[in-house]
Amino acid sequence: MKPRTGFRGNKSALPSKPCAACGLPMTWRRSWARNWDEVKYCSNACRNRKASGG
């Protein structure tokens, strides 16, 4: 049997940063792996809220 490597469910070991719109912490996601430095918002709702100025 091949041993498992990589993420094993310990989210505290993943990097995080605050959302630019709401300030809540965002934890790293696999889908953000390529552009983690450019990720600013935790959701589309926050992105739209920040763009509209509210």
PDB file of N, CA, C, O and CB in Angstrom:
ATOM      1  N   MET A   1       0.834  -1.175   0.000  1.00  0.00           N
ATOM      2  CA  MET A   1       0.000   0.000   0.000  1.00  0.00           C
ATOM      3  C   MET A   1       0.887   1.249   0.000  1.00  0.00           C
ATOM      4  O   MET A   1       1.863   1.321   0.747  1.00  0.00           O
ATOM      5  CB  MET A   1      -0.953  -0.008   1.215  1.00  0.00           C
ATOM      6  N   LYS A   2       0.552   2.212  -0.824  1.00  0.00           N
ATOM      7  CA  LYS A   2       1.334   3.439  -0.957  1.00  0.00           C
ATOM      8  C   LYS A   2       0.960   4.423   0.163  1.00  0.00           C
ATOM      9  O   LYS A   2      -0.225   4.662   0.395  1.00  0.00           O
ATOM     10  CB  LYS A   2       1.103   4.086  -2.356  1.00  0.00           C
ATOM     11  N   PRO A   3       1.952   4.995   0.860  1.00  0.00           N
ATOM     12  CA  PRO A   3       1.639   5.959   1.920  1.00  0.00           C
ATOM     13  C   PRO A   3       1.101   7.258   1.334  1.00  0.00           C
ATOM     14  O   PRO A   3       1.538   7.702   0.272  1.00  0.00           O
ATOM     15  CB  PRO A   3       2.885   6.243   2.774  1.00  0.00           C
ATOM     16  N   ARG A   4       0.152   7.858   2.036  1.00  0.00           N
ATOM     17  CA  ARG A   4      -0.431   9.127   1.599  1.00  0.00           C
ATOM     18  C   ARG A   4       0.507  10.266   1.924  1.00  0.00           C
ATOM     19  O   ARG A   4       1.171  10.265   2.961  1.00  0.00           O
ATOM     20  CB  ARG A   4      -1.801   9.360   2.257  1.00  0.00           C
ATOM     21  N   THR A   5       0.557  11.237   1.032  1.00  0.00           N
ATOM     22  CA  THR A   5       1.378  12.418   1.265  1.00  0.00           C
ATOM     23  C   THR A   5       0.523  13.660   1.084  1.00  0.00           C
ATOM     24  O   THR A   5      -0.571  13.590   0.523  1.00  0.00           O
ATOM     25  CB  THR A   5       2.601  12.446   0.313  1.00  0.00           C
ATOM     26  N   GLY A   6       1.015  14.791   1.554  1.00  0.00           N
ATOM     27  CA  GLY A   6       0.312  16.053   1.369  1.00  0.00           C
ATOM     28  C   GLY A   6      -0.648  16.361   2.496  1.00  0.00           C
ATOM     29  O   GLY A   6      -0.422  15.954   3.635  1.00  0.00           O
ATOM     30  N   PHE A   7      -1.700  17.064   2.195  1.00  0.00           N
ATOM     31  CA  PHE A   7      -2.664  17.532   3.179  1.00  0.00           C
ATOM     32  C   PHE A   7      -3.384  16.370   3.842  1.00  0.00           C
ATOM     33  O   PHE A   7      -3.899  15.479   3.167  1.00  0.00           O
ATOM     34  CB  PHE A   7      -3.670  18.466   2.531  1.00  0.00           C
ATOM     35  N   ARG A   8      -3.415  16.386   5.163  1.00  0.00           N
ATOM     36  CA  ARG A   8      -4.060  15.310   5.923  1.00  0.00           C
ATOM     37  C   ARG A   8      -5.145  15.836   6.846  1.00  0.00           C
ATOM     38  O   ARG A   8      -5.461  15.193   7.847  1.00  0.00           O
ATOM     39  CB  ARG A   8      -3.028  14.549   6.734  1.00  0.00           C
ATOM     40  N   GLY A   9      -5.721  16.983   6.537  1.00  0.00           N
ATOM     41  CA  GLY A   9      -6.825  17.496   7.326  1.00  0.00           C
ATOM     42  C   GLY A   9      -6.435  18.484   8.402  1.00  0.00           C
ATOM     43  O   GLY A   9      -7.301  18.915   9.164  1.00  0.00           O
ATOM     44  N   ASN A  10      -5.170  18.865   8.502  1.00  0.00           N
ATOM     45  CA  ASN A  10      -4.733  19.808   9.518  1.00  0.00           C
ATOM     46  C   ASN A  10      -4.764  21.219   8.942  1.00  0.00           C
ATOM     47  O   ASN A  10      -3.761  21.698   8.414  1.00  0.00           O
ATOM     48  CB  ASN A  10      -3.317  19.452  10.031  1.00  0.00           C
ATOM     49  N   LYS A  11      -5.914  21.885   9.042  1.00  0.00           N
ATOM     50  CA  LYS A  11      -6.060  23.204   8.436  1.00  0.00           C
ATOM     51  C   LYS A  11      -5.236  24.282   9.131  1.00  0.00           C
ATOM     52  O   LYS A  11      -4.971  25.330   8.543  1.00  0.00           O
ATOM     53  CB  LYS A  11      -7.503  23.603   8.441  1.00  0.00           C
ATOM     54  N   SER A  12      -4.831  24.040  10.362  1.00  0.00           N
ATOM     55  CA  SER A  12      -4.025  25.045  11.052  1.00  0.00           C
ATOM     56  C   SER A  12      -2.642  25.184  10.426  1.00  0.00           C
ATOM     57  O   SER A  12      -1.968  26.192  10.635  1.00  0.00           O
ATOM     58  CB  SER A  12      -3.893  24.690  12.529  1.00  0.00           C
ATOM     59  N   ALA A  13      -2.212  24.184   9.661  1.00  0.00           N
ATOM     60  CA  ALA A  13      -0.910  24.238   9.005  1.00  0.00           C
ATOM     61  C   ALA A  13      -0.967  24.978   7.667  1.00  0.00           C
ATOM     62  O   ALA A  13       0.079  25.274   7.091  1.00  0.00           O
ATOM     63  CB  ALA A  13      -0.380  22.832   8.794  1.00  0.00           C
ATOM     64  N   LEU A  14      -2.157  25.280   7.165  1.00  0.00           N
ATOM     65  CA  LEU A  14      -2.302  25.975   5.888  1.00  0.00           C
ATOM     66  C   LEU A  14      -2.172  27.486   6.083  1.00  0.00           C
ATOM     67  O   LEU A  14      -2.556  28.006   7.131  1.00  0.00           O
ATOM     68  CB  LEU A  14      -3.659  25.632   5.238  1.00  0.00           C
ATOM     69  N   PRO A  15      -1.635  28.197   5.087  1.00  0.00           N
ATOM     70  CA  PRO A  15      -1.534  29.658   5.220  1.00  0.00           C
ATOM     71  C   PRO A  15      -2.912  30.312   5.160  1.00  0.00           C
ATOM     72  O   PRO A  15      -3.845  29.762   4.574  1.00  0.00           O
ATOM     73  CB  PRO A  15      -0.629  30.239   4.117  1.00  0.00           C
ATOM     74  N   SER A  16      -3.029  31.472   5.763  1.00  0.00           N
ATOM     75  CA  SER A  16      -4.281  32.217   5.713  1.00  0.00           C
ATOM     76  C   SER A  16      -3.962  33.705   5.667  1.00  0.00           C
ATOM     77  O   SER A  16      -2.851  34.129   5.986  1.00  0.00           O
ATOM     78  CB  SER A  16      -5.189  31.880   6.935  1.00  0.00           C
ATOM     79  N   LYS A  17      -4.964  34.492   5.260  1.00  0.00           N
ATOM     80  CA  LYS A  17      -4.841  35.943   5.226  1.00  0.00           C
ATOM     81  C   LYS A  17      -6.239  36.537   5.275  1.00  0.00           C
ATOM     82  O   LYS A  17      -7.204  35.842   4.956  1.00  0.00           O
ATOM     83  CB  LYS A  17      -4.069  36.421   3.955  1.00  0.00           C
ATOM     84  N   PRO A  18      -6.379  37.809   5.667  1.00  0.00           N
ATOM     85  CA  PRO A  18      -7.711  38.407   5.791  1.00  0.00           C
ATOM     86  C   PRO A  18      -8.293  38.822   4.439  1.00  0.00           C
ATOM     87  O   PRO A  18      -7.563  39.200   3.524  1.00  0.00           O
ATOM     88  CB  PRO A  18      -7.651  39.613   6.710  1.00  0.00           C
ATOM     89  N   CYS A  19      -9.603  38.744   4.334  1.00  0.00           N
ATOM     90  CA  CYS A  19     -10.319  39.212   3.147  1.00  0.00           C
ATOM     91  C   CYS A  19     -10.264  40.735   3.119  1.00  0.00           C
ATOM     92  O   CYS A  19     -10.414  41.381   4.156  1.00  0.00           O
ATOM     93  CB  CYS A  19     -11.802  38.705   3.139  1.00  0.00           C
ATOM     94  N   ALA A  20     -10.048  41.315   1.933  1.00  0.00           N
ATOM     95  CA  ALA A  20      -9.931  42.768   1.795  1.00  0.00           C
ATOM     96  C   ALA A  20     -11.260  43.477   2.028  1.00  0.00           C
ATOM     97  O   ALA A  20     -11.264  44.663   2.356  1.00  0.00           O
ATOM     98  CB  ALA A  20      -9.398  43.119   0.417  1.00  0.00           C
ATOM     99  N   ALA A  21     -12.386  42.790   1.868  1.00  0.00           N
ATOM    100  CA  ALA A  21     -13.688  43.425   2.015  1.00  0.00           C
ATOM    101  C   ALA A  21     -14.270  43.254   3.417  1.00  0.00           C
ATOM    102  O   ALA A  21     -14.700  44.231   4.030  1.00  0.00           O
ATOM    103  CB  ALA A  21     -14.646  42.864   0.995  1.00  0.00           C
ATOM    104  N   CYS A  22     -14.288  42.018   3.929  1.00  0.00           N
ATOM    105  CA  CYS A  22     -14.951  41.762   5.204  1.00  0.00           C
ATOM    106  C   CYS A  22     -13.980  41.548   6.361  1.00  0.00           C
ATOM    107  O   CYS A  22     -14.378  41.649   7.521  1.00  0.00           O
ATOM    108  CB  CYS A  22     -15.840  40.565   5.075  1.00  0.00           C
ATOM    109  N   GLY A  23     -12.728  41.258   6.071  1.00  0.00           N
ATOM    110  CA  GLY A  23     -11.732  41.086   7.115  1.00  0.00           C
ATOM    111  C   GLY A  23     -11.673  39.705   7.730  1.00  0.00           C
ATOM    112  O   GLY A  23     -10.822  39.455   8.584  1.00  0.00           O
ATOM    113  N   LEU A  24     -12.546  38.803   7.326  1.00  0.00           N
ATOM    114  CA  LEU A  24     -12.512  37.446   7.861  1.00  0.00           C
ATOM    115  C   LEU A  24     -11.316  36.694   7.296  1.00  0.00           C
ATOM    116  O   LEU A  24     -10.908  36.942   6.161  1.00  0.00           O
ATOM    117  CB  LEU A  24     -13.820  36.697   7.540  1.00  0.00           C
ATOM    118  N   PRO A  25     -10.751  35.778   8.075  1.00  0.00           N
ATOM    119  CA  PRO A  25      -9.583  35.039   7.581  1.00  0.00           C
ATOM    120  C   PRO A  25      -9.959  34.056   6.476  1.00  0.00           C
ATOM    121  O   PRO A  25     -10.953  33.337   6.575  1.00  0.00           O
ATOM    122  CB  PRO A  25      -8.910  34.291   8.728  1.00  0.00           C
ATOM    123  N   MET A  26      -9.141  34.039   5.421  1.00  0.00           N
ATOM    124  CA  MET A  26      -9.313  33.080   4.322  1.00  0.00           C
ATOM    125  C   MET A  26      -8.206  32.058   4.450  1.00  0.00           C
ATOM    126  O   MET A  26      -7.036  32.424   4.559  1.00  0.00           O
ATOM    127  CB  MET A  26      -9.283  33.783   2.908  1.00  0.00           C
ATOM    128  N   THR A  27      -8.554  30.784   4.439  1.00  0.00           N
ATOM    129  CA  THR A  27      -7.562  29.725   4.477  1.00  0.00           C
ATOM    130  C   THR A  27      -7.255  29.292   3.054  1.00  0.00           C
ATOM    131  O   THR A  27      -8.142  29.255   2.201  1.00  0.00           O
ATOM    132  CB  THR A  27      -8.053  28.528   5.330  1.00  0.00           C
ATOM    133  N   TRP A  28      -6.001  28.968   2.805  1.00  0.00           N
ATOM    134  CA  TRP A  28      -5.539  28.542   1.489  1.00  0.00           C
ATOM    135  C   TRP A  28      -6.397  27.403   0.957  1.00  0.00           C
ATOM    136  O   TRP A  28      -6.760  26.489   1.697  1.00  0.00           O
ATOM    137  CB  TRP A  28      -4.071  28.113   1.549  1.00  0.00           C
ATOM    138  N   ARG A  29      -6.716  27.466  -0.323  1.00  0.00           N
ATOM    139  CA  ARG A  29      -7.472  26.406  -1.006  1.00  0.00           C
ATOM    140  C   ARG A  29      -6.659  25.908  -2.188  1.00  0.00           C
ATOM    141  O   ARG A  29      -5.871  26.648  -2.775  1.00  0.00           O
ATOM    142  CB  ARG A  29      -8.872  26.919  -1.476  1.00  0.00           C
ATOM    143  N   ARG A  30      -6.858  24.671  -2.519  1.00  0.00           N
ATOM    144  CA  ARG A  30      -6.117  24.085  -3.644  1.00  0.00           C
ATOM    145  C   ARG A  30      -6.392  24.849  -4.937  1.00  0.00           C
ATOM    146  O   ARG A  30      -5.495  25.006  -5.764  1.00  0.00           O
ATOM    147  CB  ARG A  30      -6.489  22.600  -3.820  1.00  0.00           C
ATOM    148  N   SER A  31      -7.627  25.326  -5.118  1.00  0.00           N
ATOM    149  CA  SER A  31      -7.957  26.063  -6.342  1.00  0.00           C
ATOM    150  C   SER A  31      -7.230  27.416  -6.416  1.00  0.00           C
ATOM    151  O   SER A  31      -7.122  28.006  -7.491  1.00  0.00           O
ATOM    152  CB  SER A  31      -9.470  26.283  -6.425  1.00  0.00           C
ATOM    153  N   TRP A  32      -6.730  27.908  -5.261  1.00  0.00           N
ATOM    154  CA  TRP A  32      -5.994  29.162  -5.239  1.00  0.00           C
ATOM    155  C   TRP A  32      -4.485  28.945  -5.272  1.00  0.00           C
ATOM    156  O   TRP A  32      -3.736  29.908  -5.107  1.00  0.00           O
ATOM    157  CB  TRP A  32      -6.370  29.958  -4.014  1.00  0.00           C
ATOM    158  N   ALA A  33      -4.019  27.738  -5.474  1.00  0.00           N
ATOM    159  CA  ALA A  33      -2.593  27.410  -5.378  1.00  0.00           C
ATOM    160  C   ALA A  33      -1.750  28.226  -6.349  1.00  0.00           C
ATOM    161  O   ALA A  33      -0.673  28.692  -5.977  1.00  0.00           O
ATOM    162  CB  ALA A  33      -2.378  25.927  -5.638  1.00  0.00           C
ATOM    163  N   ARG A  34      -2.203  28.407  -7.562  1.00  0.00           N
ATOM    164  CA  ARG A  34      -1.410  29.111  -8.579  1.00  0.00           C
ATOM    165  C   ARG A  34      -1.364  30.614  -8.360  1.00  0.00           C
ATOM    166  O   ARG A  34      -0.383  31.256  -8.736  1.00  0.00           O
ATOM    167  CB  ARG A  34      -1.966  28.826  -9.951  1.00  0.00           C
ATOM    168  N   ASN A  35      -2.399  31.193  -7.761  1.00  0.00           N
ATOM    169  CA  ASN A  35      -2.459  32.645  -7.633  1.00  0.00           C
ATOM    170  C   ASN A  35      -2.778  33.110  -6.209  1.00  0.00           C
ATOM    171  O   ASN A  35      -3.495  34.093  -6.027  1.00  0.00           O
ATOM    172  CB  ASN A  35      -3.491  33.191  -8.585  1.00  0.00           C
ATOM    173  N   TRP A  36      -2.256  32.419  -5.213  1.00  0.00           N
ATOM    174  CA  TRP A  36      -2.539  32.762  -3.813  1.00  0.00           C
ATOM    175  C   TRP A  36      -2.135  34.199  -3.491  1.00  0.00           C
ATOM    176  O   TRP A  36      -2.800  34.851  -2.686  1.00  0.00           O
ATOM    177  CB  TRP A  36      -1.810  31.797  -2.873  1.00  0.00           C
ATOM    178  N   ASP A  37      -1.072  34.705  -4.094  1.00  0.00           N
ATOM    179  CA  ASP A  37      -0.635  36.079  -3.824  1.00  0.00           C
ATOM    180  C   ASP A  37      -1.624  37.119  -4.350  1.00  0.00           C
ATOM    181  O   ASP A  37      -1.701  38.223  -3.811  1.00  0.00           O
ATOM    182  CB  ASP A  37       0.734  36.317  -4.444  1.00  0.00           C
ATOM    183  N   GLU A  38      -2.382  36.780  -5.396  1.00  0.00           N
ATOM    184  CA  GLU A  38      -3.334  37.725  -5.978  1.00  0.00           C
ATOM    185  C   GLU A  38      -4.732  37.621  -5.369  1.00  0.00           C
ATOM    186  O   GLU A  38      -5.562  38.499  -5.606  1.00  0.00           O
ATOM    187  CB  GLU A  38      -3.419  37.507  -7.466  1.00  0.00           C
ATOM    188  N   VAL A  39      -5.014  36.583  -4.598  1.00  0.00           N
ATOM    189  CA  VAL A  39      -6.343  36.401  -4.000  1.00  0.00           C
ATOM    190  C   VAL A  39      -6.548  37.466  -2.930  1.00  0.00           C
ATOM    191  O   VAL A  39      -5.744  37.586  -2.006  1.00  0.00           O
ATOM    192  CB  VAL A  39      -6.503  34.966  -3.392  1.00  0.00           C
ATOM    193  N   LYS A  40      -7.633  38.245  -3.058  1.00  0.00           N
ATOM    194  CA  LYS A  40      -7.909  39.328  -2.115  1.00  0.00           C
ATOM    195  C   LYS A  40      -9.240  39.152  -1.393  1.00  0.00           C
ATOM    196  O   LYS A  40      -9.405  39.642  -0.276  1.00  0.00           O
ATOM    197  CB  LYS A  40      -7.898  40.653  -2.837  1.00  0.00           C
ATOM    198  N   TYR A  41     -10.187  38.462  -2.014  1.00  0.00           N
ATOM    199  CA  TYR A  41     -11.533  38.363  -1.466  1.00  0.00           C
ATOM    200  C   TYR A  41     -11.911  36.916  -1.202  1.00  0.00           C
ATOM    201  O   TYR A  41     -11.492  36.015  -1.929  1.00  0.00           O
ATOM    202  CB  TYR A  41     -12.539  39.003  -2.411  1.00  0.00           C
ATOM    203  N   CYS A  42     -12.705  36.695  -0.158  1.00  0.00           N
ATOM    204  CA  CYS A  42     -13.079  35.340   0.231  1.00  0.00           C
ATOM    205  C   CYS A  42     -14.214  34.786  -0.623  1.00  0.00           C
ATOM    206  O   CYS A  42     -14.407  33.571  -0.681  1.00  0.00           O
ATOM    207  CB  CYS A  42     -13.478  35.314   1.689  1.00  0.00           C
ATOM    208  N   SER A  43     -14.970  35.663  -1.288  1.00  0.00           N
ATOM    209  CA  SER A  43     -16.116  35.200  -2.074  1.00  0.00           C
ATOM    210  C   SER A  43     -16.459  36.213  -3.156  1.00  0.00           C
ATOM    211  O   SER A  43     -15.944  37.331  -3.166  1.00  0.00           O
ATOM    212  CB  SER A  43     -17.338  34.954  -1.166  1.00  0.00           C
ATOM    213  N   ASN A  44     -17.330  35.806  -4.060  1.00  0.00           N
ATOM    214  CA  ASN A  44     -17.808  36.733  -5.092  1.00  0.00           C
ATOM    215  C   ASN A  44     -18.623  37.858  -4.465  1.00  0.00           C
ATOM    216  O   ASN A  44     -18.599  38.983  -4.965  1.00  0.00           O
ATOM    217  CB  ASN A  44     -18.654  35.987  -6.144  1.00  0.00           C
ATOM    218  N   ALA A  45     -19.333  37.581  -3.397  1.00  0.00           N
ATOM    219  CA  ALA A  45     -20.119  38.608  -2.722  1.00  0.00           C
ATOM    220  C   ALA A  45     -19.210  39.717  -2.193  1.00  0.00           C
ATOM    221  O   ALA A  45     -19.526  40.899  -2.330  1.00  0.00           O
ATOM    222  CB  ALA A  45     -20.938  37.991  -1.572  1.00  0.00           C
ATOM    223  N   CYS A  46     -18.088  39.339  -1.592  1.00  0.00           N
ATOM    224  CA  CYS A  46     -17.133  40.340  -1.092  1.00  0.00           C
ATOM    225  C   CYS A  46     -16.480  41.086  -2.240  1.00  0.00           C
ATOM    226  O   CYS A  46     -16.245  42.290  -2.136  1.00  0.00           O
ATOM    227  CB  CYS A  46     -16.057  39.678  -0.222  1.00  0.00           C
ATOM    228  N   ARG A  47     -16.184  40.400  -3.326  1.00  0.00           N
ATOM    229  CA  ARG A  47     -15.594  41.060  -4.485  1.00  0.00           C
ATOM    230  C   ARG A  47     -16.559  42.103  -5.033  1.00  0.00           C
ATOM    231  O   ARG A  47     -16.142  43.218  -5.349  1.00  0.00           O
ATOM    232  CB  ARG A  47     -15.230  40.031  -5.576  1.00  0.00           C
ATOM    233  N   ASN A  48     -17.832  41.767  -5.153  1.00  0.00           N
ATOM    234  CA  ASN A  48     -18.844  42.707  -5.659  1.00  0.00           C
ATOM    235  C   ASN A  48     -19.065  43.869  -4.690  1.00  0.00           C
ATOM    236  O   ASN A  48     -19.240  45.008  -5.123  1.00  0.00           O
ATOM    237  CB  ASN A  48     -20.172  41.975  -5.905  1.00  0.00           C
ATOM    238  N   ARG A  49     -19.061  43.597  -3.399  1.00  0.00           N
ATOM    239  CA  ARG A  49     -19.255  44.627  -2.388  1.00  0.00           C
ATOM    240  C   ARG A  49     -18.112  45.641  -2.431  1.00  0.00           C
ATOM    241  O   ARG A  49     -18.348  46.846  -2.346  1.00  0.00           O
ATOM    242  CB  ARG A  49     -19.360  43.996  -0.991  1.00  0.00           C
ATOM    243  N   LYS A  50     -16.891  45.164  -2.560  1.00  0.00           N
ATOM    244  CA  LYS A  50     -15.729  46.049  -2.604  1.00  0.00           C
ATOM    245  C   LYS A  50     -15.717  46.879  -3.892  1.00  0.00           C
ATOM    246  O   LYS A  50     -15.366  48.059  -3.867  1.00  0.00           O
ATOM    247  CB  LYS A  50     -14.433  45.231  -2.490  1.00  0.00           C
ATOM    248  N   ALA A  51     -16.097  46.266  -5.014  1.00  0.00           N
ATOM    249  CA  ALA A  51     -16.124  46.966  -6.300  1.00  0.00           C
ATOM    250  C   ALA A  51     -17.180  48.069  -6.317  1.00  0.00           C
ATOM    251  O   ALA A  51     -16.991  49.105  -6.954  1.00  0.00           O
ATOM    252  CB  ALA A  51     -16.387  45.976  -7.434  1.00  0.00           C
ATOM    253  N   SER A  52     -18.294  47.845  -5.614  1.00  0.00           N
ATOM    254  CA  SER A  52     -19.371  48.837  -5.611  1.00  0.00           C
ATOM    255  C   SER A  52     -19.133  49.941  -4.577  1.00  0.00           C
ATOM    256  O   SER A  52     -19.851  50.941  -4.540  1.00  0.00           O
ATOM    257  CB  SER A  52     -20.707  48.155  -5.338  1.00  0.00           C
ATOM    258  N   GLY A  53     -18.112  49.740  -3.739  1.00  0.00           N
ATOM    259  CA  GLY A  53     -17.783  50.777  -2.762  1.00  0.00           C
ATOM    260  C   GLY A  53     -18.561  50.662  -1.474  1.00  0.00           C
ATOM    261  O   GLY A  53     -18.455  51.544  -0.622  1.00  0.00           O
ATOM    262  N   GLY A  54     -19.341  49.609  -1.298  1.00  0.00           N
ATOM    263  CA  GLY A  54     -20.151  49.512  -0.086  1.00  0.00           C
ATOM    264  C   GLY A  54     -19.589  48.569   0.833  1.00  0.00           C
ATOM    265  O   GLY A  54     -20.140  48.356   1.913  1.00  0.00           O
TER     266      GLY A  54
END
